[in-house]
Amino acid sequence: MEDTFQDSASEDGGFDLRQEIARSAFADMCHDWERNQKYDRALQLTIARLHAAGQQAHVLDIGTGSGLLSMMAIRAGADSVVACEAFRPMADCAERIIAANGMQDRIRLVKKRSTKVTVGPGQDMERRANVLVTELFDTELIGEGALGTYRHALQHLLTEDVLTIPHQATVYAQVVECPLALSWQQLKTLSNADGDILLRVPPEVATCRGSSAVFDIQLSQLPAGSFNVLTDPVPVFKFAWSNHQELINDRCEQSVCHARTAGFPQAVFMWWDLSMDREGDVLLSCAPYWAHPEHEALKKKHSDNGLKRRLPEGNYIPWRDHWMQAVYFLPPLKIPLQRGQQFVLQSYHDEFSLWFGVGEQSVKEPLTAPHCTCGWHIAQSRSRIGQLNDSLRNKRYLNYFERVFSSDSVVLVLSEGSLLGLAAARMGVKQVLLYEPNAISRRCMEAFVEHNSVANVRFLPSADALEPEQAATITHVFAEPHFPSAILPWDNLHYGDLLKNLRPLLPANMTVIPASGTLYALPVEFVDLYKINAPLGRCEGFDLTLMDQLIDQHSTFADSPVEAQPLWEYPSFPLAGTTRLIEINFVKDFEQSKLERGELCVSEPERLNGIAIWIDWHLDGSHSPKTTISSGPLVPVEESSDEPTRWNTNWRQGVHLLRKNPNQKGRIPWSVKFNPVLSNVYFRFDEEEQ
């Protein structure tokens, strides 16, 4: 953040500032006990070794956040500590936290970027520091500008013999065959139940390398059997944080590998670890469970605790959401690798990002960073591409189409990027009108129309483009529904708003698909996800309640009580059966406000820390499972269970996280209100004791 960031949320941009504070990852990081303890241990060892050698320890903490690492340095015996924090609201909070812990006279807090810090008598720093402690990393390690920040600090703020904490980072890559991950990247041919091809993928889409944005993911939660490991983890880059000459922006490394099994190299799983001290006594790993150096020991420790529920395999290792793992897609090879076959893994990074390639031999021409050339990876999210490739979902829609459409049907599609709507044109209907207000999405759909020679399609760049004469011929209105602006699944209720505005032009006897949507809730115990919203209290012996108060204050103002999360990545146990909240009908009473109330009856209420919410779309009035598209659990949840709920990997659900833990109430009153003017749903869960 810039130094000029507003101090008060009441000034210009106040709401955005409150939201920034409420959704910051500071608390999430402080809940990461392994991170905290290993930073603490590295500080203790480093400062003790300096003192044993007769040297003082002058510590610089870049991006101090809550001030936790600076206070750890003082506790470890540092002779002086300078902490800098550029995000002004957090810097002010750190100042109060440091004072509350009695260290205000021992830590100098500088409220600016490290690149603006001055050194010398009477300046921000009296002298250069010989110990740097910082956490500048993201899932991609260097995505937050670590290379530039370290280079500046080494040149301007630190001594030549500086000891950095962490001392070194190692990036690991593992080549895999993973059809599930590939389904989030490459569109597949769309066929009907008989195997007849309805839509082929245009060549420019099939060969596109996709988005350059990092694909961060909880690899440990990938479903069992969803990927085939082709190599062991390969160390591809090392970053020695105290060596200025090695911290360059652009590198290429080529690693000779041998395929462990046969398969297509489709993707690279990436993670990194940190050697926290120079001697290498403290290691912090971000590896998924199958490659984590402490997995077996942590699993044994957990089993010795005798908890009655069985954790998923990926949850024995330390959980964190600020550092995950990443997936990088490889340029496709048409010939699979054979077991034992030698090949070369090409690894690249620039100042902020990484990418990978594979080949039979070393390459002289480097592979450039990927970027989308087809438009699909710009117009649609990865989870949306996964939905478009979901064969079971598509089969349910297409089977329904075959029942309700005929050669006389004129179909108005009120979704964006709907290949299913385009498929209807290939199923013999008279005409399809595609609502496509987004220019990029419209060009993507036009490419499919041209490549598949679909003649009976007309595009509508806006709802106003529907002419009355054309509207009078419409027999069916269809929506998946999907709109790229939707964050939560029920944000796609925008479909109802479009339909409401167009209804005066449409025939009274037309068929509306889907006919309704129903919201459901499930009270759960999250294994880890609750930590992103849980108060810190005391953390590694320090009082951080002032940060809890800051985040809570701004969260109350800026945040919805329900946020979007891909729950397949965050295991949870159901504490009751599914509860129906509210149904919204698109056929007859969409324009009426609705309010529903009820109670969630929870078994073992002390375990409750969250409520999962989703929407089911009913294609007709039967509510049959065969005509329902759900964004919820893969298997209906009818009662509490000690088996984790299974969620669809192509959807995000809504989550309400309880602020107080443990919960004491076995019955949680709820209310849900639907506002048709805003096409919005409002939730309230009264878990607080009255």
N, C-alpha and C positions, 0 to 999 in steps of 0.2 A: 504494500500500500504506500501511497505517496505521503510525505510528511504533512501535506495540506489537508489530509482527510479530516472531515468535520469531527469535532469533539462531541457535539451534542446531536442526538437523534431528532431534536426539535427543529434543527436548522434545515436548509435545503437538502433534499436527498435523504431525509431522516428515516423514511420507511426502509429504503434500501440498506441503510446502515444498520438498522435494527435487525433486518433479515440476515445481513452478513454476520453479525454477532451471534444471533440465534443458531445459525447453521454452520458456524465455524467448527473445525475439527479439534480445537484445543482440548475439550473435555474427553473426546474419544481417545486422543493420544494419552492423556493422563490416566485413563482406565486401562491402558496397556501395561500390565504389571511387569511383563518381561522387559519391555523397553525401558521402563523406569529403573528396574533393579539392575539391569546391565549397564545403563549409563552411570548409575550410582557407583557400582562396583568399579567401573573403569576410572571414574574420577578418584576414588579412594586409592587405587593402585598407582595411578599416574602421579598424583600429588605426593603420595608417600615415597615413591621412587625419587622424585625431585628433591624432596627434603633429605632423604638418605644420602644423596649425592652432594649435599650442602648448597642446594639451589632453592630460591624462592619460587612459588607457583603463582603467577599472575594470569588470571583466567579471563578470557573474553567469551561471552555467550551471545551468539548471533541468533536473533529471532527467539527471544526468551519466552514469549507466550505468557504463561502464568507465572514465570519466574522460578519454576521448579528446579531446573538444572542449575541455575545460579545458587539457589539455596543449598542444593546438594554439594556444590563446590565449596561453599563456606563450611558446611558440616564436615567435609573431608579435609579441611585445614588449609584452604587456599589463603594466600597472603593478601590478595586483592581480587575483586571480581567486578568487571564491567559488563553489563547486560544491555543489549540494544533491541528495541522492538519498534517497528515502523507503524503498525496498526494502532492508532492512537487510543481507541477505547480499550484495547487489550493492554496497552502500555500503562494506562491509568489504573487499570485493575491490578496489574502486576505490582505497581507501586504500593497499592494498598495491601496486597497479599504479603509482600516482603515486609512491610511495616507490622502487619498482624503477627508475623512470625519472628519479630524482634530483630530483623537483619537490615533495617533501613540505613544504619550507619556503616554497614560493611559491604553493601552492594551499590555501585553507582549505576543508576538506570538512565540510559540515553534513549530518548524517544525519537529515533530516526533510523533510516536505513543504514546498514553497515557501510555502504559505499559513500555515505555522507559523514561518517564518524571521523573526527580529527584527533591527532596524536601529538602530545607534547605538554610541557608544564602549563597548567591552567586550561587545557583543552579537554575534550570528552574523555580521552584516555591519557593518563600521565606518562605512560610508557607503552611500548609494544608488549603484547601479551606473549607468554611462552607456552600457554595452554589454550587451545581453542576447543570449546564444546558447543556443538550445534546440531540441530536436526533440520536439514534443508531438503529432505528427500520426499519423493512421492512414489507411487507404484512403479513408475518408469525410472526411478532413482534420480535422474537428472532433469526431470520435466519442470521443476520449479526454479531452474537456473542455478543449480548447485555449482556447476563448473565456473561460471563467471564470478559468483560470490566468493568461492574459495580462492580463485586467482587474485582477486582484488585484495582480499584479506591477507594472503601470503605476501603480497607486494607492499602493502601499506600499513597493516595493523599488527603483524606478527613478527616474532624474531626468526632468524634463520634456522635455529634449532627447535622450533616449535613442536610440541606434541599435540596432535589432533585427536579428539574423541568425537566420532570414531576415527581409527587410524587408517583403515582401508575398506573398500567395498569390492565385492566380486559379483559380477553378473553371470547368471547361469541360464543356459538355453537347453531345452529338451525337445527334440523333433518328434512329432506325433502324427498319427493318422486319427482324425477326430471328426467324423461326419456330423456330429451335433454342432460343434463349433463352426464347421463349414456351412451349416444351414443358416447361420447368422450372417454369412458373408456372400454366398453365391446363390442366386435364384435358380430354382429347378424347373424343369419342364412340368407343366400342369396337365394332368391326364384325368379322365373320368374313371368310374368304377370298373369299366370294361377294358381299361388300358388304352383307350383311344386318346391320342394327343390333342389337347385343346389349344394350348399355347406353347410355342417354342420360345426359348430365350434368345434375344438378338445377340449376335456375336460380340458387339461392343460392350454388352452387359456381362456376358459370360467370361470375357477376358479381362474385365476391369479389376484392378488390384485393390480397389476399395478405399476406405477412408484412412487418412494418416493419423487420426485421433487414437490415442492409446485405448485399448480394449481391456480395461481392468476388470478382474473377475475373481471370485473366491474359488480357485481351482480345486480345493479340497472337497467342494460340494458337487463336483461333476458326478452325474449318476454312474454307478458301477458299470463297467463294461462299455462306457460311451467313447473310450479312446484306446488306441493301441500305441504303446510306447515303442518308438523305433530306435532311440538312443538312450544311453545313460545321460544324466545331467552333465552338460559340457560347460566348464568355465570359459567364458568368451572375452570378458573385459575385466581388468582390475583398475581401480582408481585409488592411488595413494594420495590421500588428501593433503599431506604435508609437502608434496613434491610439485612445485609450480610447473616444471618442465613437462610433467606427464599429464597435466590436466588440459589437454588439447580438445578442441571442439569436434574434429572430424577424424574418425579412425575406421579402419576396416581390418578385421581379423578373419583368417580362414582356418578352419579346424577340420582335420581329417577324421571322419567318423566311419564306423562299421554298423550296418543295420542289425539290430538285435533280433528283429522279426521281419517278415515280409509285409509290405504295405506301401501305400502312397504317402509321401511326406506332404501333409496338407498344412500343418501349422507348427509354430514354435511356442511352447510354454516358457515363459520367462519369469525369473525371480532373482533376488539378490540377497547377499548376507553382508554383515558388517563385522569386521574384526575391530573390536572396540578399543583395544589398547595396543601399543607398539609390540609388546611381547606376545600377543595373540592368546592371552589367557581367557579373554571374554569374547564369545561369539554370539551374535544375534542373527538368527536366520529367519527369512521370510518364505522359506520353501513350503510347498504343499506337503501334506502329511506323508506321502510315500517317499519323499526325499528329505524329510526333516531329520536332522541329526539327533534330536531328542524325542522323537515320536514314541518309540517303544518304552523308554523310561517314564515319560509322562503318562502313557496309557496304563502302565503297571501301577503308577502312583494313584491314578484315578480309580482303578479297579479295587485297590486296597482300601479306598474310602467307603466302599460298600453301598453306594447310592443305588436305589432300586431301579431307576430307569437307565437304559443303555444308551450311551452317547453315540452319535454317528462317528464313523472312523475319523472323519476330518476335523472333529472338535476336541480331540485330546491335546492338540498343540495350541499354543497361545493364539488367541483370536485378536484380530485387528482389522479395522475398516479403513484406516488412513493409508496403510500400505497393504496392498493385496498382491496378486500376481497378474500377469498380462498374457494375452494371446496375440500373436502376430501371424498373419496368413502368408503362406509361401506362394510364389508364382507356381502355377500348376505344372506337374509332370504327368505326361500321358502314360508313362511306363512305370509300374511299381518297382520299388526296391526289392531285391531278394535278400533273404537272410544271409548275413555275413558280407553283403556287398559294400564295398568302399565308396564313399561319396564325401563331398566337401560342404561343410556348413559355412556360409558367408555371413558374417555379423558386422553391422554398421551402426555408427551413431554420429549425430551432429551435436550441437550444443544442448538440444532439448529432448531429442527422441532417438529411438532405436528402430531398426528394421533388419530383416533377414532374407537370405536366399539359399538355395541348394543347387549343386551341380555335380557332375561326374568328376570334374577336376577343377583345379584352381582357375580363377578367372582374372583376366587383366583389365577388362572393362567393368568398373564397379556398378552395382545395382543402385539406381536412384531411389530415393524415398518414395513410397507409394502415395498416390493421390487419386481421387475418384474422377474418372473421365466420362462415366455413363450417366451420372446424375442420381442413380438410385441410392447410393450411399450418402448422398447429401440430403435428398428429399425424405428418406426413411431411416428410422433407427434400426439397430441390429436386431432388437427383439421383434420389430415389425417384419423384417425380412424373414425371421424365424417363423412368424405366423403365416406368411405367404407360402412358406415351404412345409407347413404342418399338414401332412397327408391325411390324418384323421379328421382334422378340422375341415379341410377342403372337401373331403369325401362327404361329410355331413351336409355341407352347403350344397354341393353338386347333386347329391341324391334328392335333396328337397327341390332344387331347380327342375329336375326331370319330372317331378310330380306336378308342379304348379305352372310351369311355363309351357307355351305352345307356339306354333308358327304364327299366331296372331298377336302374340304378346309384344307390347312396347314397354320397355323397362327403363325407369329413371333411377340411376345409381347415385345416391347421396352419400358417398364416401370418397376419400381421396386415395389415389394409388390402389384402387381395387381391381386386382387381376381377376378376382371372382366375377365382378361385374362385367369385365371384358370377356371372360369365359362364357357368360350367358349369351353373348353375341355369336359365339361359335357353336351354340347348342340349338340353333335353328329358330331363335326368336326373330320377330319382324325387325325390331330396331332396339338399340341400346343408347341411351343418353347419359353420358358420363359427366358428372359435376367435378370439375378439376380447376379450382381457382388458383392453385399454385403453379407458376409457369414452369418450374423445374420438374415437378411431378407430372405435369401435362406433357412435357416433352418426353419423359420416360414412357408414359403410356402410349404416346403417338408412335414411339419406336416399336412397341409390341404390336400395335395395329398394323404398321407398315410391314414388319417382318412376317406377320402371320396372315397378311392379305385379308384383313377383316373389313368388309365393306359396309356393314350395317351399323356403324358407330358414328355418333356425333358428339363432340365435346362442348360442354357448357363452361365458359370461363368464370361465370358467376350465376347465382340463382336468378338474377334479373334477365339473363340471356334466354331463359325458357319462354318461348312465345306462346300466347294463349291457344293458338290453333294446334300447336304441337302438344301442349299440356293436355288438351282435351282428348288426345288419342292414347294417353298413358294408361296401361292396365295394371302395372305393378310398380311400386316404389321399393327399392332394395338398398340396404346399407349393411356393412359388416357389423357394426359401424366402426369406422376408423378415421381419425383426423390427426395429422402430425402434431398439432398443438396440444393434444391431450396428454396429460401427465398421469393422472389417475384413470383407471378404466372407465369410470362413469362420466369423465369429462367428455366422452364420445356421445353423451346425451345431446350434444349440439345437433345431432341428426334430427331429433324431435323438434328443435327450434327451426331448422331449415324446412322441415315438413310442414310445420304450423304456418309458416309464412307463405308457402306455396299452395297450401290446401285450397284457397279460394279458386285457383286455376284448375285444380285436378278433379277428375270425375269422382262422384260420391261413392261409386261401387268398386273403386280400385282396391287392390290387395297391398297391404303394408307389411314389409319384411325387414326387420323383425317387428313383431306385433307389440312386444313389451320387453322390459328389462326388470330384473329383480335383484336387489342388493341383499347380501347375506353377511353375517358376522360370525366369527369363531374366536372365543376366548382361549388364549394360548400361554404357554410358558416358553419364551424364547431362550435358547441356550445362551446366546451372546448378544443378539441385536439390541436388547434393552439398554445396553451400556451407552449407546449413543445419546440417550436421553436421561441417564441416571445421574443423580447428584454425586459429586466426588467426596465431599466431606473432607476427611483426612487422607492424604496420599503420600505414602512412603514417609510417614511421620510429620508431614507438614499440613497446616490448615489451609485448604483451598475453598472454603465455603463462600468466600467473596466472589469467586468465579462462578460458582453455582448460582448465586444471587444475580449476577450480571446476565448470564445466559437465560435464566428463568424469566427475568424481567423483560428482556427483549423477545423471548420466545412467545410469551403471553400476548404481546402486541402484534408480532409479525407472522407467526406460524399458525397454520391450520392445525386442528387437533388430529388430523389424519394426514400422513405423508405416504409417498409412493416408495415401495421397495420390491425388488425381485425376491420373493420369499423362498424360492428354491435354493438361494444362496445362504439363507439364514434359518437353520433348522429350528423347529418348534414342536412342542407336544400339545395336543388339544386337551383342554380341561373341561369340555362339555361337547355336546353335539352342535351342529350348525343352527343358527337362528336366522329366520327370515326377518328382514328389517322393513323393506318397503318395495312395492311394485309400481312401476311407472309405465302407463299404457300409451302407446303411440297412436292407437286407432281412434279412441273415443274421448278421453278426458285429459290429454296431455296439458291443456291450458289451465288446469285447476291446480292450485297449491295443495300440497299434501303434507300431513304431519302424522307420524306413527310413533307410538311409545311402547315400551315393554321392559323386560328385565332379562339379563343374562344370568343364568343359575350356574355357578362355577363349583366344581369339585376341587378340593384342596386349594382354597382361595389364596393361601400364602404363596403359592407358586405362580399366581397370575401376574404377568408383567406386560402383557400386550393383547390387543384385539385386532385380528386380521379381518379385512373387509374386501369384498369383491362383488362383481356384477355378472349375472347370467343373462344372455340375450335369448329370448324365446322367438323362434322364427314364426310360429303361429300361436293360436290360443290353446293348444293342447298341453303345453308345458311338458311334453314328452322328452325324455333324455335324448331321443334320436333327432329332435328338432330344437335342441338347446345348445348354445355355444357358451361355455363357461370360462371365465378368467380365474377360477378358483382351484380347489384341490383336484388332483387327477382322479382320486377315489373319494366318494362322498364320506363326510365325517359325521357319524351318528351318535358318538359318545366319546367320553374322555379315553385317552389311550397313552400307553408308555412307548408307543411307536411314533416316530416323527411323521408329521403330515407331509404328503407328497404333493408338490406344486408343479404346475406347468412351467417349463423353462422359457417360454416365449411371452410371458405376461409379467407385468408388475401388478402387485396388489396394493391395497391401502392398509396402513398400519396406524393404530392408535397405541402409543406407548404410555404406560402409567408413570407418573412422576414419583409416586411414593412406593417404596418397596421395603418390606413385604406388604402386600395388600391384606386387609383384614375382613373384607366384605365378601360374602358368598353370593350375594345377589347385587348385580350392577344395573341400576336403572339406566335406560338409554332413550334418546329421542332422535328422530331423523326427520328433517324437513326438506321437501323438494320445492324449489322456487322456479316455476316455468318461465318467468320473465328473463331470468339469468341462466336458465338451464343448469342450475347448480343444486348440489345436495349439501346440507349442513348436518353435522353430527354432534351429539353431546353424550358423553358417558360419565355418569356421576359416581366415580369410584371413590371419591373423597368421603370421609366420614363427616356426617352433618353435625 
